[in-house]
């Protein structure tokens, strides 16, 4: 009984050291912003930005879940638990060799889904191209002020109503949960108070993480993301 336990401990130490080395290697790489070709990008501005800044392969191709985990930890200071949870949510779009291309994120109702704040619904014919007018509506919901969980709740409710009026099918229970989490994902990742229009524009329009986010050493945790999601849901139900 001692040997498996000892082996597991040693394996964990080796894996930890290996991951730490990968994180350090990724942090030391060239992270100059170079906007990638939209043809090789998906609808997720976060993963697109990580590729544009060299935390993921710049061509957006043949990405492993381990690379995603490392990028989230090295670039965005996420805890290993949060990084692993988010990375493994991408498993359904992976090929047999365990890799995916950012383009694969366009597959509807796998990770990408309707009710996006900045992209059209699938039935509208283009579920991956950034829509400036939709982004402006997101900013307008904040009435000129910073983006908060409360303003995001307002946007969430507005988009839900818009989609219902246009005949967009309801989300499955799983994608409803994904939609809630994605609503506050950048808010949580930014870890900024206030979250300004300028920061939002850099992220959504340029698909770039500002230095203020990349250089903020605060650990982003799974508990923190769940908490922000719970606060969002409270605003949606009782106050939005």
Buried (B, 14 or more C-beta within 10 A) or exposed (E): EEEEEEEEEEEEEEEEEEBEEBBEEBBEEEBEEEBBEEEBBBBBBBBBBBBBBBBBBBEBBEBBBBBBBBBBBBBBBBBBEBBBBBBEBBEEBBEEEEBBBBBBBBBBBBBBBBBBBBBBBBEEEEBBEBBEEBBEBBBEBBEEEBBBBBBBBBBBBBBBEBBEEEEBEEBEEEBEEBBBBBBBBBBBBBBBEEBBBEBBBBBBEBBBBBEBBBEBEEBBBBEBBBEBBEBBBBBBEEEB
